[in-house]
Amino acid sequence: MTQTRRGCPVSHTDYTGHAPLHQHYAMLDADREQDRFLFNDTTDRGFFMLQRYDDVQAGFQQHETWTTAVRSALRPETGEPLLPQDLNGQPHVKLRRILNQFFAPAAVRRMEPMAQQRCIELIEEMKDQGECDFVQEFAIRYPTDMFLALLGLPVSDGEQFLEWSDDYFGALLAGDPGRAEAAKASIMKYFDEAVTERRANPRDPKEDMVSRLVEARIDEEELTHDEILTICLTLMLAGLDTTRSALGYIYTHLAQNPADRQALVDDPTLIPKAVEEFLRLYPLVFQAGREVQEPQDFNGLQVEKGDVVWLGIAQANRDPRKFENPDEFDVLRPNVNQHIAFGGGPHRCLGMHLARLELKVVLEEWHRRIPEYRIKPGTELTERGVQLSMPTLPLEWEV
């Protein structure tokens, strides 16, 4: 007899482990097709899974009663304080208003020359080697440098900062709080010194984000020192590992599908469309969590106060009810801009325009200089669960 919870079939699928590359997508697709709603019992609290495009879209609109008191269904305990993610309602709107200035399309466009210059420098450094571990040597260095530039901090600090952040991400996702705390202490000390310096020597708040945070006011109140440090940490957590992971999956695809790669080499104007299709096909944050604040009938799913809800971003993006042949890469897919790789509702990813710029610039500049490459023979490609990431991607090319 099938086990159920409030009428939902129970899933025992564990999405937290390491697996062969793309196995998580296969598991997500199987759960989505098993039933419209499932209850997953692999965490202490369990969670109700919304998996199909229309349901996930509607779930993101329940922001008044489904809050970010739980941000990840797989890690429902609060974990790191994050801002603005931990806020809901008007407090969230007011803080986003301060940050939006640096992440709006016009602000991101102003960063493009610097993004191109840094990208070219990194590619030129390794071009003559004929090989690299793309994930470890390029895909994390580039967003780290961009993150420091965004905050107005020296890009020359990138190497040291990368060491700390890499250690921190690894420990956090491996569930090793002791190691995470030690790495975090170094990062927070770095931010603390930067914020203290800006208090003493403020720069133009239109150009320098740390100065903007120092001078910002919400309802006449300035942000506390700790709030500013938390915002800096949040931007780091949200922007570095995700961009590295996206680039890893994109370059695996292009190395394994030479026709798709050649299409972008021959016609770089396709790259912005390709970025959207890659975001649809390979979303790294494959779910968002929410906590229910009052009982509700959601399209026939009965949820109670305190329930954890899984909003299945990857399952929605690969839902055949929405996207024809969803497992195929189609650079001319007509409805690709309806993907929800960046979530939805008021908590939609703040950095989505910056992420798109970074991916576009890398695809343009890399393929101008290294148009052909392959995965090193004998490589076993794997991925980490919770938030998808590839530990390694050895590429090689002719010099």
N, C-alpha and C positions, 0 to 999 in steps of 0.2 A: 504493500500500500504506500502511495506517495506521501511523504511527510509534507505538511503545510503549516504556515504561520499566517493567521488571519486570512485564510483562503489562498495565500501565495505558496506555490511550490518552493521548497527549500533548496538552495544551492550551497554546495560545499567547496566551490572553486576558490582557491587561494591565489590572490593576485599580488602577493608580497615577495615571492621568491625570485631567484635567478632562473633563467630559462633560455633555451635556444632562441635566436633572434626571431621576432614576429610571433612567437607562441602566445603571448598575452592577447594579441589581436584575435587569434583563432579561438581562444577561450572566451573572450568577450562576445564574439559573434555567436558562438554556440549558446551562451547564456541568453542572449537577446532573442534568438530564434526558438529557444525552449518555451518561453512564455513571456507575455507582455510585462508582468511584474514578477519579481522573485524576492525571497528573503534569503540573505546570505548569512550563514552562521559562523563564519571563520574568525570573527572578532568577539570580544567579551560582550559587547552590546548588540552585535549584529546590525544589519541595515537592510532597508527596503530598496530594491534596485529599479530605477526608472531607466529604460534601455533604448526605447525607440524614439526616433527623432521628434515627433510631435509632443510626446510626453516629456522628454528632457527639456525641450524649448519651454513648455508650459511650466515645468518645475522651476526653471530659472526666474520665472515671473512671480513666484510665490514668496518674494523676498520679505514681505511684511510679517509672515507667520513661519517661514522656514529660514532661519538665520544662520550666520557663519559662526555661531557658538560651536559648531562642528564644521571644520573646513575640509576635512578629508574623511570619508566613510571608513577608510582603512586605518586611520590614525585618529580616532575620535577624541582621545585625550587632548587637551588644549595644546600642549607642546609650546613652541616658541611664541611669545606675544608678537603679533604682526600688525602693522598699521599701513594702510587703512583697512585691511581685510577684517580685523576683529570688530570693527564698528558697523552698525546698521542704522538705517533711517537717516535722520538729519545730521547727526554727528559724522556719519560716513560721507554724506554729500558735501559737507563743509570742508572736510580735509581733502577730499578728491579735488575740490575747486582750487585749492592751493597748489596741488601737485600737477594738475592738468596742463598748466602753462608749459611745463617742460616735456610733456608727452603728446601734445596736440600735433596734428599733421604738419602745421607750419613750422613748429619748433624742431620737429624731427628732420624736416627738409633742410633746415639750416645746418644740421649735423652731417649732412651727406658728404661734403668735401673732406672733412676730417675722417669720416668712416672709410672713405675710399683710400685716403692716404695711408691710414694705419693698416688696412687690409693688404694693400700693395706691398708695404714694407715687410709684413710677416710672410707673404708668399715669396717675395724675392729672397728672403733669408733662407728658405728651404728648397727653392726651385732646383738648384744645382745638385742637391743631395740625391735626387732620383727616388726618394722614398721618405715617408714620415708616418708616425702614428697620428693620423688625422685628428682623432678625438683628443689625445693628450697634448699634442704639440701645436695644434692650430685652433681647433673648434672651441677650446675653453680660453685660450689666450686672447682671442679677438674680442669676445663679449666682455671679458674682464677689463681690457683697456678702454672699451667704449663706456663701461659703467663708471670708471674713474673719471673719464672726461665729462660725462653727463653731470656728475656731482661737482665738477670743477676741481678735482684732485689730480695730482701729477700722474700721468700715464707711466712715467718711469718707475712708479711704485708697483707696477703690474705684476712683476715676477714674484715679489715677496707676498703681495696680496693673494695671488693665485695659490700659493702654497697653503696659506691659512684657509682660504675658502674651500679648496679641494678637500682638505682634511675635515673641515666642518661638514660639508655636504655628505661625504662618505660616512662619517660617524652618525650623522643625523638619520640617514636613510637605513643604516645598518642597525639602528636602535641601540647605539652605544653612547649613552648620555654623558659619561665621564670624559671620553675623548672629545665629544662635541663641545662640552663646556670649556675645555682647555683651548680649543681652536677659537671658539667664540670670544674668549677673553682677549686674545690678541687682536681680533677684528674690532671689537668694541673699543679697545684702547686706541687703535688707529683712528676710528671715527671720533672718539672723544677729543683727541688732540686736534683733529681737523675742525671740529665745531668750535672748540675753545679759541683756536687761531682766528676763525672768521668773526667771532664776537669781538675780538680785539682789532681785527683789520677787515671789516666788511668789504665785499666787492659788489659789483652791479647785480642786484637781485634778479634782474631780467635775464642775466647770462649765467649766473652762478647759483646752483640749486641750494648749496649749504647756506649761503647768505640769505636766500629767499626763505628758507625754513627758520633761520634765526630771527628774521624781522617779521614773519607772518603773524597774523592775529586771527583768532576765531572768537567771535562775540566779544571783541576787545581783549581777549586773553591771549598771551603769547604761548607758543608751544613750550612744554618743559624740555629741559636738556635731555631727559631720558626718552621723551617722545621722539625727539629729533634723531637720537641714536637708533631707536627702534625702526623709524622710517628708513634710515640708511640701510640697516640690516635687512629689512623687508625687500627693498629694491634689489639688493644683492641676491637674496634667496630666490626672488621671482625671475630675475633676468639672466643669471649666469648659467646655471645647470640646464635650464630649458633650451637656451640657444645652442649650447654645446650638443645637447641631445638631438635637437632638430637637425643640426648640420650632420651629425653622425648618420642618422637614418636617411637623409637626403643623399649624401655621398655614397652610402651603401647602394641605394637604389640606382644612382647614375653609373656607378662602377659595374653593376650587374646588368644594366639595361643600356647598352651602347647606343641604341637608336634614339632613346629619350635624351641622352647626353648630347648626341650629335645635333639633334633638333635645336637645343639651346645654344650650341656653339655656332650653328649656321644662322640662327635668327635670335639674337639676344633680346629682341622686343617681346619674346614669349616668356621671359623670365618672371615678370610680375604675376602672370597667370600660373606659371609653374609653382611659384611660391605658395599660392592659395591652394592649389591641388595637393602639394606636399603636406601643407598644414591639415588639410582634410583627411588625407590618407594615413598620415603618421602622427596623430596627436600624441604628445608625450605625457601631458597631464590628462590621463584617460578618464578621470572622474573628479567631480567636486562633491564635497559633503555638505549637508545642511542638517540642522536640528529643528524638529517640529515644535512649535510653541503652543499650539492649541489643536484639539481634535478636528479632523477634517475628512471628508470623502473626496479623494482626488481621483476623478475618473473611474470610480469603482474601487480604488485602493483605500482602505480604512487606515488612517494614520492617527496616532495618539501623541499627546504632549510628551516630549523626551525621546521620541523615535529618531533614529538616524536615517537619513535618506541619501542614497547614491544617485547622483545625476551623471548618467553614462555618456560622457562627451565623445569618446572614441566609438562607442556603439551607435550613437546618433549619426556621427560622421560617416559611418560605414553601413548605414541602414539602407537596404535595397528598396524600401518603401519610399525613400527620399532621393537616393542617388542611384542612377542606373549603373549596373556593373560596378558596384562600389569598391571592389578589390583591385580594380584596374586604374593605372595612372593615365588620365586623359587631360592633356594640357589645355584642351579646348572645351572642357566640360561646361555646359551652359549655365548651370546653377551653382557653380563651385563657391561663389561668394556667400552662399547661405550656410556654409560650414560653421560649426560652433567651437572650433579649436580654442578660442579665447574665452569660452564661457558665454554667459548672457546676463541680462538684467543689470542692475546698478553696480554689481561687483565684477562686471566684465573686465578682462585684463587691462590694466592701466597702460602697460608698455607694448600694446599690440602693434602700434605704428612703428615703434623703434625696432621691434623684432622683425617686422616685414622688411624694413630698410636694411638691417644687418644681413638677413638672408639674401636679399636681392644683390647687395654689393658683393658679397662673397661669391655668389654664382657668376656674376659678371666678371669680376677681376680674376678669379681663379681660372676660369675657362679661357680667358684671353692669354694666360701664361702657361697653363697646364691643361690643354684640351683633352688629352687622353691619359687615362690612369686605370689601374686595376687593383683589386684586393690581392694582397700577397698570398700566393698559393699556400694551402695548408692551414689557413687561418680558420679558427672556429669562432664564429660570431655569436655572442650571447647578449642578453639584456637583463637589467635589474628591474624588479617590479616596483610597486607603490607609485613611483613616477618614472616612466621609462627612460632608461639611459643605457648607452653602450660603453662598457669599460675600455674597449680598444677598437681601432679600425686601422690596421696597417695598409697603407696605400703605396704603390710604386708606379713609376713612369719612366719613360726613356729620357735621358739627358742629352 
